[in-house]
């Protein structure tokens, strides 16, 4: 367990490089699969869990800009 006891928050983790990175971190870490495509994020998280890991899918929707945040 290279990452035992650690938590990883990986953005863009549903597909591509983000997914590969999340799978690599699954060696003991609890992984949050964060993506705007929540369906694919849930699939990726389910794969990690079925392989014995700990993972959750997190819906990441950009709903505000920095201009909306105020001063």
N, CA, C and O atoms as a Tinker XYZ file with bonds, in Angstrom:
   284  protein
     1  N      0.819000   -1.189000    0.000000    73     2
     2  CA     0.000000    0.000000    0.000000    64     1     3
     3  C      0.860000    1.249000    0.000000    63     2     4     5
     4  O      1.239000    1.756000    1.056000    81     3
     5  N      1.159000    1.730000   -1.164000    73     3     6
     6  CA     2.014000    2.914000   -1.275000    64     5     7
     7  C      1.374000    4.158000   -0.675000    63     6     8     9
     8  O      2.072000    5.002000   -0.112000    81     7
     9  N      0.055000    4.281000   -0.788000    73     7    10
    10  CA    -0.624000    5.493000   -0.339000    64     9    11
    11  C     -1.571000    5.216000    0.821000    63    10    12    13
    12  O     -2.554000    5.936000    0.998000    81    11
    13  N     -1.296000    4.200000    1.603000    73    11    14
    14  CA    -2.155000    3.814000    2.711000    64    13    15
    15  C     -2.448000    4.960000    3.669000    63    14    16    17
    16  O     -1.541000    5.686000    4.076000    81    15
    17  N     -3.722000    5.117000    4.026000    73    15    18
    18  CA    -4.123000    6.130000    4.982000    64    17    19
    19  C     -4.215000    7.539000    4.429000    63    18    20    21
    20  O     -4.460000    8.480000    5.184000    81    19
    21  N     -4.030000    7.704000    3.152000    73    19    22
    22  CA    -4.091000    9.042000    2.551000    64    21    23
    23  C     -5.386000    9.223000    1.773000    63    22    24    25
    24  O     -6.052000    8.251000    1.415000    81    23
    25  N     -5.730000   10.471000    1.520000    73    23    26
    26  CA    -6.914000   10.797000    0.746000    64    25    27
    27  C     -6.487000   11.609000   -0.466000    63    26    28    29
    28  O     -5.685000   12.536000   -0.352000    81    27
    29  N     -7.028000   11.255000   -1.634000    73    27    30
    30  CA    -6.697000   11.962000   -2.873000    64    29    31
    31  C     -7.972000   12.555000   -3.468000    63    30    32    33
    32  O     -9.010000   11.894000   -3.508000    81    31
    33  N     -7.891000   13.781000   -3.922000    73    31    34
    34  CA    -8.976000   14.506000   -4.567000    64    33    35
    35  C     -8.500000   14.793000   -5.981000    63    34    36    37
    36  O     -7.703000   15.708000   -6.190000    81    35
    37  N     -8.981000   14.017000   -6.965000    73    35    38
    38  CA    -8.460000   14.100000   -8.327000    64    37    39
    39  C     -9.509000   14.713000   -9.243000    63    38    40    41
    40  O    -10.576000   14.135000   -9.445000    81    39
    41  N     -9.207000   15.881000   -9.797000    73    39    42
    42  CA   -10.136000   16.518000  -10.727000    64    41    43
    43  C     -9.922000   15.977000  -12.138000    63    42    44    45
    44  O     -8.808000   15.612000  -12.513000    81    43
    45  N    -10.999000   15.932000  -12.909000    73    43    46
    46  CA   -10.921000   15.392000  -14.261000    64    45    47
    47  C    -10.626000   13.905000  -14.258000    63    46    48    49
    48  O     -9.991000   13.388000  -15.177000    81    47
    49  N    -11.089000   13.220000  -13.226000    73    47    50
    50  CA   -10.697000   11.829000  -12.999000    64    49    51
    51  C    -11.610000   10.789000  -13.638000    63    50    52    53
    52  O    -11.387000    9.592000  -13.459000    81    51
    53  N    -12.627000   11.214000  -14.375000    73    51    54
    54  CA   -13.550000   10.237000  -14.964000    64    53    55
    55  C    -12.943000    9.529000  -16.175000    63    54    56    57
    56  O    -13.235000    8.359000  -16.422000    81    55
    57  N    -12.100000   10.235000  -16.929000    73    55    58
    58  CA   -11.517000    9.649000  -18.143000    64    57    59
    59  C    -10.076000   10.123000  -18.319000    63    58    60    61
    60  O     -9.616000   11.018000  -17.611000    81    59
    61  N     -9.389000    9.527000  -19.249000    73    59    62
    62  CA    -8.063000    9.984000  -19.655000    64    61    63
    63  C     -6.998000    9.925000  -18.576000    63    62    64    65
    64  O     -6.950000    8.997000  -17.768000    81    63
    65  N     -6.139000   10.946000  -18.583000    73    63    66
    66  CA    -5.024000   10.991000  -17.641000    64    65    67
    67  C     -5.496000   11.067000  -16.196000    63    66    68    69
    68  O     -4.899000   10.451000  -15.314000    81    67
    69  N     -6.569000   11.822000  -15.950000    73    67    70
    70  CA    -7.098000   11.924000  -14.594000    64    69    71
    71  C     -7.531000   10.578000  -14.063000    63    70    72    73
    72  O     -7.283000   10.256000  -12.901000    81    71
    73  N     -8.181000    9.785000  -14.908000    73    71    74
    74  CA    -8.610000    8.440000  -14.523000    64    73    75
    75  C     -7.403000    7.555000  -14.223000    63    74    76    77
    76  O     -7.390000    6.831000  -13.228000    81    75
    77  N     -6.404000    7.615000  -15.076000    73    75    78
    78  CA    -5.192000    6.822000  -14.866000    64    77    79
    79  C     -4.498000    7.222000  -13.563000    63    78    80    81
    80  O     -4.004000    6.366000  -12.829000    81    79
    81  N     -4.465000    8.511000  -13.284000    73    79    82
    82  CA    -3.852000    9.004000  -12.060000    64    81    83
    83  C     -4.635000    8.506000  -10.837000    63    82    84    85
    84  O     -4.044000    8.069000   -9.849000    81    83
    85  N     -5.971000    8.577000  -10.914000    73    83    86
    86  CA    -6.818000    8.093000   -9.813000    64    85    87
    87  C     -6.600000    6.607000   -9.579000    63    86    88    89
    88  O     -6.542000    6.164000   -8.432000    81    87
    89  N     -6.479000    5.832000  -10.653000    73    87    90
    90  CA    -6.247000    4.391000  -10.506000    64    89    91
    91  C     -4.892000    4.117000   -9.855000    63    90    92    93
    92  O     -4.759000    3.184000   -9.063000    81    91
    93  N     -3.896000    4.922000  -10.185000    73    91    94
    94  CA    -2.579000    4.745000   -9.581000    64    93    95
    95  C     -2.621000    5.062000   -8.090000    63    94    96    97
    96  O     -1.971000    4.391000   -7.288000    81    95
    97  N     -3.387000    6.084000   -7.722000    73    95    98
    98  CA    -3.498000    6.465000   -6.313000    64    97    99
    99  C     -4.323000    5.467000   -5.505000    63    98   100   101
   100  O     -4.300000    5.487000   -4.275000    81    99
   101  N     -5.039000    4.611000   -6.188000    73    99   102
   102  CA    -5.906000    3.640000   -5.522000    64   101   103
   103  C     -5.114000    2.592000   -4.738000    63   102   104   105
   104  O     -5.712000    1.726000   -4.099000    81   103
   105  N     -3.815000    2.652000   -4.775000    73   103   106
   106  CA    -2.986000    1.718000   -4.018000    64   105   107
   107  C     -2.977000    2.117000   -2.544000    63   106   108   109
   108  O     -1.938000    2.474000   -1.990000    81   107
   109  N     -4.147000    2.049000   -1.925000    73   107   110
   110  CA    -4.263000    2.322000   -0.501000    64   109   111
   111  C     -4.932000    3.628000   -0.142000    63   110   112   113
   112  O     -5.409000    3.781000    0.983000    81   111
   113  N     -4.982000    4.579000   -1.066000    73   111   114
   114  CA    -5.599000    5.876000   -0.768000    64   113   115
   115  C     -7.105000    5.813000   -0.962000    63   114   116   117
   116  O     -7.607000    5.014000   -1.753000    81   115
   117  N     -7.819000    6.658000   -0.239000    73   115   118
   118  CA    -9.238000    6.893000   -0.503000    64   117   119
   119  C     -9.274000    7.965000   -1.582000    63   118   120   121
   120  O     -8.659000    9.021000   -1.431000    81   119
   121  N     -9.993000    7.702000   -2.673000    73   119   122
   122  CA    -9.926000    8.587000   -3.829000    64   121   123
   123  C    -11.285000    9.215000   -4.126000    63   122   124   125
   124  O    -12.292000    8.515000   -4.234000    81   123
   125  N    -11.304000   10.547000   -4.258000    73   123   126
   126  CA   -12.488000   11.272000   -4.712000    64   125   127
   127  C    -12.337000   11.490000   -6.213000    63   126   128   129
   128  O    -11.411000   12.171000   -6.656000    81   127
   129  N    -13.241000   10.916000   -6.989000    73   127   130
   130  CA   -13.232000   11.041000   -8.445000    64   129   131
   131  C    -14.085000   12.254000   -8.784000    63   130   132   133
   132  O    -15.313000   12.175000   -8.741000    81   131
   133  N    -13.458000   13.373000   -9.119000    73   131   134
   134  CA   -14.156000   14.640000   -9.342000    64   133   135
   135  C    -14.191000   14.948000  -10.834000    63   134   136   137
   136  O    -13.152000   14.977000  -11.493000    81   135
   137  N    -15.406000   15.179000  -11.368000    73   135   138
   138  CA   -15.523000   15.457000  -12.797000    64   137   139
   139  C    -16.870000   16.105000  -13.091000    63   138   140   141
   140  O    -17.817000   15.953000  -12.319000    81   139
   141  N    -16.959000   16.828000  -14.206000    73   139   142
   142  CA   -18.242000   17.389000  -14.610000    64   141   143
   143  C    -19.145000   16.322000  -15.220000    63   142   144   145
   144  O    -20.360000   16.504000  -15.290000    81   143
   145  N    -18.564000   15.218000  -15.657000    73   143   146
   146  CA   -19.337000   14.083000  -16.172000    64   145   147
   147  C    -19.537000   13.102000  -15.024000    63   146   148   149
   148  O    -18.760000   12.164000  -14.847000    81   147
   149  N    -20.594000   13.333000  -14.247000    73   147   150
   150  CA   -20.802000   12.550000  -13.030000    64   149   151
   151  C    -21.085000   11.077000  -13.337000    63   150   152   153
   152  O    -20.742000   10.211000  -12.533000    81   151
   153  N    -21.701000   10.778000  -14.480000    73   151   154
   154  CA   -21.950000    9.378000  -14.826000    64   153   155
   155  C    -20.637000    8.608000  -14.995000    63   154   156   157
   156  O    -20.489000    7.498000  -14.484000    81   155
   157  N    -19.689000    9.209000  -15.717000    73   155   158
   158  CA   -18.390000    8.556000  -15.896000    64   157   159
   159  C    -17.608000    8.529000  -14.589000    63   158   160   161
   160  O    -16.877000    7.575000  -14.323000    81   159
   161  N    -17.756000    9.566000  -13.774000    73   159   162
   162  CA   -17.084000    9.587000  -12.471000    64   161   163
   163  C    -17.591000    8.444000  -11.601000    63   162   164   165
   164  O    -16.810000    7.783000  -10.917000    81   163
   165  N    -18.906000    8.213000  -11.629000    73   163   166
   166  CA   -19.483000    7.110000  -10.854000    64   165   167
   167  C    -18.992000    5.757000  -11.358000    63   166   168   169
   168  O    -18.739000    4.852000  -10.562000    81   167
   169  N    -18.856000    5.617000  -12.670000    73   167   170
   170  CA   -18.335000    4.356000  -13.231000    64   169   171
   171  C    -16.892000    4.117000  -12.796000    63   170   172   173
   172  O    -16.523000    3.011000  -12.401000    81   171
   173  N    -16.087000    5.172000  -12.875000    73   171   174
   174  CA   -14.681000    5.051000  -12.471000    64   173   175
   175  C    -14.577000    4.713000  -10.989000    63   174   176   177
   176  O    -13.792000    3.846000  -10.607000    81   175
   177  N    -15.356000    5.386000  -10.155000    73   175   178
   178  CA   -15.347000    5.099000   -8.716000    64   177   179
   179  C    -15.783000    3.659000   -8.461000    63   178   180   181
   180  O    -15.193000    2.971000   -7.628000    81   179
   181  N    -16.805000    3.203000   -9.167000    73   179   182
   182  CA   -17.285000    1.827000   -8.997000    64   181   183
   183  C    -16.205000    0.823000   -9.375000    63   182   184   185
   184  O    -16.070000   -0.213000   -8.724000    81   183
   185  N    -15.435000    1.116000  -10.417000    73   183   186
   186  CA   -14.336000    0.230000  -10.822000    64   185   187
   187  C    -13.290000    0.130000   -9.711000    63   186   188   189
   188  O    -12.814000   -0.959000   -9.389000    81   187
   189  N    -12.940000    1.277000   -9.133000    73   187   190
   190  CA   -11.943000    1.264000   -8.068000    64   189   191
   191  C    -12.450000    0.483000   -6.861000    63   190   192   193
   192  O    -11.700000   -0.274000   -6.246000    81   191
   193  N    -13.718000    0.668000   -6.526000    73   191   194
   194  CA   -14.303000   -0.053000   -5.389000    64   193   195
   195  C    -14.353000   -1.548000   -5.681000    63   194   196   197
   196  O    -14.055000   -2.358000   -4.804000    81   195
   197  N    -14.724000   -1.921000   -6.898000    73   195   198
   198  CA   -14.793000   -3.350000   -7.233000    64   197   199
   199  C    -13.417000   -4.005000   -7.217000    63   198   200   201
   200  O    -13.302000   -5.219000   -7.050000    81   199
   201  N    -12.370000   -3.193000   -7.393000    73   199   202
   202  CA   -10.994000   -3.703000   -7.310000    64   201   203
   203  C    -10.471000   -3.708000   -5.873000    63   202   204   205
   204  O     -9.302000   -4.011000   -5.631000    81   203
   205  N    -11.365000   -3.364000   -4.904000    73   203   206
   206  CA   -10.979000   -3.400000   -3.495000    64   205   207
   207  C    -10.584000   -2.064000   -2.904000    63   206   208   209
   208  O    -10.174000   -2.000000   -1.745000    81   207
   209  N    -10.701000   -0.990000   -3.681000    73   207   210
   210  CA   -10.320000    0.332000   -3.193000    64   209   211
   211  C    -11.470000    1.080000   -2.548000    63   210   212   213
   212  O    -12.586000    0.572000   -2.438000    81   211
   213  N    -11.174000    2.290000   -2.128000    73   211   214
   214  CA   -12.178000    3.184000   -1.562000    64   213   215
   215  C    -12.253000    4.403000   -2.461000    63   214   216   217
   216  O    -11.263000    5.112000   -2.644000    81   215
   217  N    -13.442000    4.647000   -3.028000    73   215   218
   218  CA   -13.592000    5.776000   -3.941000    64   217   219
   219  C    -15.028000    6.281000   -3.919000    63   218   220   221
   220  O    -15.969000    5.525000   -3.678000    81   219
   221  N    -15.170000    7.580000   -4.178000    73   219   222
   222  CA   -16.485000    8.182000   -4.356000    64   221   223
   223  C    -16.442000    9.067000   -5.587000    63   222   224   225
   224  O    -15.382000    9.555000   -5.979000    81   223
   225  N    -17.603000    9.269000   -6.194000    73   223   226
   226  CA   -17.723000   10.182000   -7.321000    64   225   227
   227  C    -18.242000   11.514000   -6.808000    63   226   228   229
   228  O    -19.144000   11.559000   -5.971000    81   227
   229  N    -17.664000   12.604000   -7.318000    73   227   230
   230  CA   -18.073000   13.946000   -6.918000    64   229   231
   231  C    -18.399000   14.740000   -8.180000    63   230   232   233
   232  O    -17.567000   14.868000   -9.078000    81   231
   233  N    -19.619000   15.270000   -8.235000    73   231   234
   234  CA   -20.067000   16.086000   -9.359000    64   233   235
   235  C    -19.438000   17.469000   -9.239000    63   234   236   237
   236  O    -19.635000   18.160000   -8.239000    81   235
   237  N    -18.695000   17.863000  -10.239000    73   235   238
   238  CA   -18.000000   19.153000  -10.218000    64   237   239
   239  C    -18.575000   20.016000  -11.337000    63   238   240   241
   240  O    -18.176000   19.903000  -12.496000    81   239
   241  N    -19.510000   20.871000  -10.972000    73   239   242
   242  CA   -20.144000   21.742000  -11.952000    64   241   243
   243  C    -19.682000   23.167000  -11.722000    63   242   244   245
   244  O    -19.773000   23.695000  -10.613000    81   243
   245  N    -19.193000   23.771000  -12.765000    73   243   246
   246  CA   -18.751000   25.171000  -12.674000    64   245   247
   247  C    -19.982000   26.049000  -12.833000    63   246   248   249
   248  O    -20.523000   26.189000  -13.930000    81   247
   249  N    -20.417000   26.639000  -11.722000    73   247   250
   250  CA   -21.633000   27.442000  -11.774000    64   249   251
   251  C    -21.397000   28.914000  -11.482000    63   250   252   253
   252  O    -22.333000   29.709000  -11.565000    81   251
   253  N    -20.184000   29.295000  -11.147000    73   251   254
   254  CA   -19.898000   30.689000  -10.844000    64   253   255
   255  C    -18.534000   31.067000  -11.407000    63   254   256   257
   256  O    -17.665000   30.211000  -11.570000    81   255
   257  N    -18.354000   32.317000  -11.696000    73   255   258
   258  CA   -17.063000   32.811000  -12.146000    64   257   259
   259  C    -16.430000   33.600000  -11.014000    63   258   260   261
   260  O    -17.075000   33.881000  -10.003000    81   259
   261  N    -15.188000   33.948000  -11.186000    73   259   262
   262  CA   -14.514000   34.752000  -10.166000    64   261   263
   263  C    -15.162000   36.133000  -10.063000    63   262   264   265
   264  O    -15.113000   36.755000   -9.002000    81   263
   265  N    -15.764000   36.619000  -11.141000    73   263   266
   266  CA   -16.460000   37.894000  -11.098000    64   265   267
   267  C    -17.686000   37.828000  -10.192000    63   266   268   269
   268  O    -18.056000   38.828000   -9.576000    81   267
   269  N    -18.321000   36.648000  -10.107000    73   267   270
   270  CA   -19.488000   36.476000   -9.256000    64   269   271
   271  C    -19.126000   36.458000   -7.781000    63   270   272   273
   272  O    -19.986000   36.684000   -6.930000    81   271
   273  N    -17.867000   36.192000   -7.470000    73   271   274
   274  CA   -17.449000   36.035000   -6.077000    64   273   275
   275  C    -17.396000   37.360000   -5.321000    63   274   276   277
   276  O    -17.422000   37.367000   -4.091000    81   275
   277  N    -17.326000   38.444000   -6.014000    73   275   278
   278  CA   -17.274000   39.738000   -5.342000    64   277   279
   279  C    -15.851000   40.135000   -5.003000    63   278   280   281
   280  O    -14.892000   39.480000   -5.412000    81   279
   281  N    -15.726000   41.231000   -4.239000    73   279   282
   282  CA   -14.373000   41.732000   -3.930000    64   281   283
   283  C    -13.596000   40.854000   -2.975000    63   282   284
   284  O    -12.454000   41.166000   -2.640000    81   283
